[in-house]
């Protein structure tokens, strides 16, 4: 197959021709001038497909089928949007109490009971680290039995692991495969050719394997299950001959989120004196997991948003040794000394530029003195830490132009400091080749149009390096049905 456009861009944003030749699913060459006869002429720009290095396909599919709670102005509006859903569970995601007309009032169990009295209902905050459940959802999942310290049964408030556990228990009532298929079709439709599926469950792995065996996957998927799902996911993915999906690593959480005030900080939250967040894993446990993952031939991907949580990750990795290629997810608050320590370890920082926009309240959480340490997209790579871009979708929109816009600083929120923005070419490379390298497994060697690379090719009528590029884009190879 030959795909022809007005320009072909490599992973650095450089024009390398006007057409791409694909043979046996791999890039054969790029060429200039008139394309060979029989070429598929698309016009516009061809380039390596984007690789989303931290995403949640099943979660995105669930969000697409549920209620979009972004922009809700009150707890009552959250409940009303949930009530409008259809299906065996009422699910919604995206609310942010900081944007409510009454920022102090969270949704609660009684409010959801009144709005959705006939089926389980869960409203997940935009960050995914805090949720509210109605009585039927609580009784169905019984999260207090597993996570007694993370559940307020009276108010229906769930924190951290209790959120994912409750949603997963309720998803037993839902067929996961259509959710995964819908999510991956959405990603392909915006030019994404590969994802790292974070906290990939055994049921999600089964859905991905089934789709792959039927030749129904266009988007490559690197699975990183949480510890409780590792054995099940490994059993599914390691014993089958699969090409587009594979088990690559393990996902751990060292802390929570800034929005829920559960990210673990060295110093108190500026707007909550006496509170420094929650440490979910210390350096000793992280070192144990790092050794175990290495012994299994797997990578470790550790969620660390707060600066103290990152201290524990660095210490744990140093204790373990041999962690080159491991990942720190988010790395939202980073000091200069931590940049040097991460560079010495040889690990990736997998970051979400769109958090700079969504966390518009970050100066309230951290105070003006610490905002400069947030989302150091430029300082990390310039200090020797490879940065891979991602969306954490459904936390952030899956569209690459939203990520690129925030990465290059086309935003005005407090965290959008010009000195921590990337150039368009830096951002493009971080979202293609570096993201593929950080993902590994079936994504190894992608994110480029070099000869022999697995062909994942996207198209847009305009250049993705243009300032303010807004798409559209789509995956053109592998071709759709």
C-alpha positions in Angstrom: 0.0 0.0 0.0 1.2 3.5 -0.8 -0.3 6.5 1.0 0.3 9.9 -0.6 -0.2 13.4 0.8 1.0 16.9 0.3 3.7 16.2 2.9 5.0 13.4 5.0 6.4 14.3 8.4 8.7 12.2 10.6 8.5 12.0 14.4 10.6 15.2 14.6 8.1 17.2 12.5 10.5 17.3 9.5 9.2 16.7 6.0 10.7 13.5 4.6 8.7 13.2 1.4 5.2 13.1 -0.1 4.3 9.5 0.2 4.8 6.4 2.4 5.2 2.8 1.2 3.8 0.1 3.5 4.7 -3.6 3.0 3.5 -6.4 5.2 2.4 -4.0 7.9 5.7 -2.2 8.1 7.1 1.0 6.7 9.1 0.2 3.6 10.2 3.7 2.7 9.1 7.3 2.3 9.4 9.0 -1.1 9.4 12.3 -2.8 7.8 13.4 -6.1 5.1 11.6 -7.9 3.8 8.6 -6.0 3.6 5.2 -7.7 0.5 4.2 -9.6 -2.3 2.9 -7.5 -1.5 5.1 -4.5 -4.2 6.1 -2.1 -4.1 9.9 -2.5 -5.2 11.7 0.6 -3.7 15.2 0.3 -2.9 16.9 3.5 -0.3 15.6 6.0 0.8 12.1 6.8 2.8 11.4 10.0 3.4 8.8 12.7 0.2 8.2 14.6 0.1 9.6 18.1 0.8 7.2 21.0 -1.1 7.9 24.2 1.3 6.6 26.8 -1.3 6.7 29.7 -4.9 6.0 28.9 -7.9 3.9 30.2 -9.7 2.4 27.2 -12.4 0.6 29.2 -12.9 3.8 31.3 -13.1 5.9 28.2 -15.7 3.5 26.7 -17.7 3.6 30.0 -17.5 7.4 30.0 -18.7 7.6 26.4 -21.7 5.5 27.3 -22.5 7.3 30.5 -23.0 10.8 31.6 -20.5 13.6 30.9 -20.4 15.5 34.2 -17.9 18.1 33.1 -19.2 21.6 33.4 -21.7 20.7 36.1 -22.3 23.7 38.3 -23.7 22.0 41.3 -24.1 18.7 43.1 -27.8 18.7 42.1 -26.8 19.0 38.4 -24.5 16.0 38.8 -27.4 14.0 40.2 -29.7 15.2 37.4 -27.3 14.2 34.6 -26.8 10.8 36.2 -30.5 10.2 36.3 -30.7 10.8 32.6 -28.5 7.8 31.8 -29.8 4.4 30.6 -28.6 0.9 31.3 -28.0 -1.3 34.3 -25.8 1.2 36.1 -25.9 5.0 36.2 -22.3 6.1 35.6 -20.8 9.5 35.1 -17.5 11.2 35.3 -16.0 14.7 35.1 -17.4 16.8 37.9 -15.2 19.2 39.7 -16.4 20.8 43.0 -14.1 23.7 42.4 -16.3 24.8 39.5 -19.6 24.5 41.4 -21.5 27.7 42.3 -21.2 26.4 45.8 -17.7 24.9 45.8 -18.0 23.6 49.4 -20.8 21.1 48.6 -20.0 17.7 47.2 -22.6 15.3 45.8 -23.5 12.8 48.4 -25.3 9.4 48.8 -28.7 10.8 49.7 -28.7 13.2 46.7 -28.0 10.3 44.4 -30.5 8.0 46.1 -33.2 10.6 45.4 -32.2 11.1 41.7 -31.5 7.4 40.9 -33.5 5.2 43.3 -33.7 2.1 41.0 -30.2 1.1 40.1 -26.6 1.6 41.2 -25.2 5.0 40.5 -21.6 6.4 40.7 -20.4 9.9 40.0 -16.6 10.0 39.6 -14.7 13.3 40.0 -12.7 14.4 37.0 -9.4 13.2 38.5 -10.7 9.6 39.2 -9.5 9.7 42.8 -12.8 10.6 44.4 -16.4 9.5 43.7 -19.8 9.5 45.2 -22.1 6.3 45.1 -25.7 5.8 45.9 -26.9 3.2 48.4 -27.5 0.5 45.8 -24.0 0.9 44.4 -22.5 0.7 47.9 -24.5 -2.4 48.7 -23.6 -4.1 45.4 -19.8 -3.4 45.7 -19.3 -3.3 49.5 -16.0 -1.3 49.1 -15.6 -0.8 52.9 -14.8 -4.5 53.3 -11.7 -4.1 51.1 -10.8 -0.5 51.8 -12.3 0.5 55.2 -10.3 3.7 55.5 -11.2 5.0 52.0 -15.0 4.8 52.3 -17.5 7.2 54.0 -20.6 5.1 54.0 -22.8 7.8 55.4 -22.0 10.3 52.7 -21.3 7.7 50.0 -17.8 9.2 49.4 -15.1 6.9 47.9 -11.4 7.7 47.7 -8.5 6.3 45.8 -8.5 2.5 45.4 -12.1 2.3 46.6 -13.2 4.2 43.5 -11.8 1.8 41.0 -12.8 -1.2 43.1 -16.4 -0.1 43.2 -16.6 0.8 39.5 -15.0 -2.6 38.6 -17.5 -4.5 40.8 -20.4 -2.7 39.1 -19.0 -3.3 35.6 -19.6 -7.0 36.2 -23.1 -6.1 35.1 -21.8 -4.6 31.8 -20.2 -6.3 28.7 -16.7 -4.8 28.6 -15.8 -5.6 25.0 -18.2 -3.1 23.4 -16.8 -0.4 25.7 -13.2 -1.2 24.7 -14.1 -1.3 21.0 -15.9 2.0 21.2 -13.0 3.6 23.0 -10.4 2.4 20.5 -12.5 3.4 17.6 -12.7 6.9 19.1 -9.0 7.0 19.5 -8.3 5.9 16.0 -10.8 8.5 14.8 -8.6 11.3 16.3 -5.2 9.9 15.0 -4.1 7.8 17.9 -2.5 4.5 16.9 -1.4 3.1 20.2 -2.1 3.3 24.0 -0.7 2.2 27.2 -3.8 0.8 29.0 -3.2 1.7 32.7 -4.7 -0.5 35.4 -5.8 -2.9 32.6 -8.1 -5.4 34.3 -8.4 -9.1 33.4 -11.8 -8.5 31.8 -10.3 -5.7 29.7 -7.4 -7.9 28.7 -9.9 -10.6 27.7 -11.8 -8.1 25.6 -8.6 -6.9 23.9 -7.4 -10.4 23.2 -10.7 -11.4 21.7 -10.7 -8.4 19.4 -7.1 -9.0 18.4 -7.7 -12.7 17.6 -10.6 -11.6 15.3 -8.4 -9.0 13.6 -10.6 -6.2 14.9 -7.9 -4.1 16.5 -6.3 -1.2 14.7 -4.9 0.5 17.8 -2.0 -1.3 19.5 -2.4 -1.7 23.3 0.3 -2.2 26.0 -1.4 -3.4 29.1 -0.2 -2.4 32.6 -2.6 -4.1 35.1 -2.7 -3.2 38.8 -1.3 -5.8 41.2 -4.7 -7.4 41.9 -5.3 -8.0 38.2 -1.8 -9.0 37.2 -2.2 -12.8 37.5 -5.5 -12.8 35.6 -4.3 -10.4 32.8 -1.1 -12.3 32.5 -2.9 -15.6 32.1 -5.0 -14.2 29.3 -2.3 -12.3 27.4 0.7 -14.5 27.9 -0.8 -17.8 26.6 -2.2 -16.5 23.4 -0.6 -15.6 20.1 -1.4 -11.9 19.9 0.0 -9.2 17.7 -1.7 -5.9 18.6 -1.9 -6.2 22.4 0.5 -7.4 25.1 1.3 -7.5 28.8 4.1 -5.0 29.4 4.1 -3.8 33.0 2.5 -3.3 36.3 0.7 -0.1 37.4 1.1 1.1 41.0 -0.2 4.1 43.0 2.1 6.0 45.3 -0.4 8.7 46.1 -3.7 10.3 44.9 -4.6 13.6 43.2 -4.2 17.3 43.8 -7.9 17.8 43.1 -9.0 15.5 45.9 -6.1 16.7 48.1 -4.8 13.1 48.3 -1.5 13.7 46.4 1.2 13.4 49.0 3.1 16.6 49.5 6.3 17.5 51.4 4.5 20.5 52.9 0.8 21.1 53.8 -1.7 22.1 51.2 -2.0 25.8 51.0 -5.8 25.7 51.2 -5.9 22.9 53.8 -3.4 23.5 56.6 -2.5 20.3 58.5 -3.1 18.1 55.4 -0.4 16.7 53.2 -2.3 14.0 51.3 -2.1 10.3 51.4 0.9 8.1 50.8 -0.3 4.8 49.4 3.1 3.0 48.9 6.4 3.8 50.6 9.9 3.3 49.2 10.4 -0.1 50.8 7.2 -1.5 49.1 8.1 0.2 45.8 11.6 -1.4 45.9 10.0 -4.8 46.4 7.7 -4.3 43.5 10.5 -3.0 41.3 12.5 -6.2 41.9 9.5 -8.4 41.4 8.5 -6.7 38.1 12.1 -7.0 36.8 12.2 -10.7 37.7 9.1 -11.2 35.6 10.4 -9.2 32.6 7.9 -6.4 33.2 8.1 -2.7 33.6 6.8 -0.7 36.6 4.6 2.4 36.1 4.2 4.3 39.3 1.6 7.1 39.8 3.3 9.9 41.7 1.7 13.3 41.7 3.0 14.9 44.9 6.6 15.7 45.6 6.9 13.5 48.7 5.4 10.6 46.8 8.0 11.2 44.1 10.7 11.1 46.8 9.5 7.6 47.7 9.5 6.4 44.1 13.1 7.7 43.6 14.3 6.1 46.8 12.5 2.8 46.0 13.9 2.6 42.5 17.4 3.4 43.9 17.1 0.6 46.4 16.0 -1.9 43.7 18.5 -1.0 41.0 18.1 -2.0 37.4 15.0 0.1 36.8 16.0 1.8 33.5 13.0 2.0 31.3 10.6 2.1 34.3 8.0 4.9 34.4 6.8 7.6 36.7 3.2 8.5 35.9 2.2 12.2 36.1 5.3 13.6 38.0 3.1 16.7 38.6 5.3 18.4 41.3 9.1 18.1 40.8 12.0 19.8 42.4 15.4 20.3 40.6 17.1 17.7 42.7 14.4 15.2 41.7 15.0 15.9 38.0 18.6 14.9 38.5 17.7 11.8 40.4 15.2 10.7 37.8 17.7 11.3 35.0 20.3 9.2 36.8 17.8 6.3 37.1 17.0 6.3 33.4 13.3 6.3 33.9 10.5 7.9 31.8 8.2 10.7 33.0 4.8 10.1 31.5 2.9 13.4 31.7 -0.4 14.9 30.7 -0.1 18.5 29.5 -3.8 19.0 29.6 -3.6 18.9 33.4 -2.2 22.4 33.1 -5.6 23.6 31.9 -7.9 21.4 34.1 -6.0 22.2 37.3 -6.8 25.9 37.0 -7.1 26.1 40.8 -3.6 24.8 41.4 -2.4 28.0 42.9 -5.0 27.6 45.6 -3.8 24.1 46.4 -0.1 24.8 46.3 0.3 28.5 46.9 2.1 30.8 44.5 5.6 29.6 45.6 5.1 26.0 44.6 3.2 26.5 41.3 6.6 26.9 39.5 7.3 23.3 40.4 4.2 22.0 38.7 4.1 20.2 35.3 7.7 20.7 34.4 7.3 19.6 30.8 10.5 21.4 29.7 12.8 21.1 32.7 12.5 17.3 32.8 13.7 16.5 29.3 16.3 19.3 29.4 17.6 17.7 32.6 17.9 14.3 30.9 14.5 12.7 31.7 12.6 11.5 28.6 9.1 12.8 28.7 6.2 10.9 27.0 2.9 12.7 26.5 -0.5 11.3 27.2 -4.1 12.2 28.2 -5.1 9.9 31.0 -8.4 9.7 29.1 -11.2 9.8 30.2 -9.6 12.2 32.8 -8.8 14.5 29.9 -10.1 14.6 26.3 -8.6 12.0 24.0 -8.1 14.5 21.1 -4.3 15.0 20.5 -4.8 18.7 19.6 -5.9 19.4 23.2 -2.7 17.8 24.5 -0.4 19.5 22.0 -2.1 22.9 22.6 -1.5 22.7 26.4 2.1 21.3 25.9 3.2 24.3 23.8 1.6 26.7 26.3 -1.5 27.9 24.4 -3.3 28.3 27.8 -3.4 31.0 30.5 -4.0 29.0 33.7 -1.4 29.4 36.6 0.4 26.2 35.6 0.9 27.2 32.0 4.2 28.9 32.7 6.0 29.7 29.4 9.4 28.4 30.7 7.8 24.9 31.1 6.2 24.7 27.7 7.6 22.6 24.8 8.3 23.7 21.3 5.9 22.2 18.7 8.6 19.8 17.5 9.5 18.7 21.0 5.9 18.1 21.9 5.3 16.1 18.7 8.3 13.8 19.3 7.2 13.3 22.9 3.8 12.3 21.7 5.0 9.8 19.0 8.5 8.2 19.3 9.1 8.8 23.0 5.6 7.8 24.0 6.0 4.6 22.0 9.3 3.8 23.7 7.9 4.5 27.1 4.9 2.2 26.3 6.9 -0.8 25.1 5.6 -4.2 24.1 3.5 -4.1 21.0 4.3 -0.4 20.7 8.1 -0.9 20.7 9.5 0.6 17.5 6.3 2.6 16.6 6.0 6.4 16.7 8.2 6.7 13.6 8.2 6.3 9.9 11.7 4.8 9.7 12.2 1.8 7.5 11.0 -1.4 9.1 8.9 0.3 11.8 5.4 -1.2 12.4 3.1 1.0 10.3 0.9 3.3 12.4 0.1 6.3 10.3 -2.2 9.3 10.9 -3.5 11.9 8.5 -4.7 15.5 8.9 -5.6 18.1 6.4 -3.3 20.6 8.2 0.1 20.2 9.9 -0.1 19.1 13.6 2.9 21.4 14.2 0.9 24.5 13.3 0.3 26.8 16.3 -3.3 26.2 17.5 -3.7 23.1 15.4 -7.2 21.7 16.0 -7.3 18.7 13.8 -9.2 16.8 12.5 -7.0 13.7 12.4 -7.5 10.0 11.9 -5.6 6.8 11.8 -5.2 5.7 8.1 -3.0 2.7 8.6 -3.9 0.1 9.7 -6.9 0.8 7.5 -10.4 0.6 8.9 -13.1 -1.8 7.7 
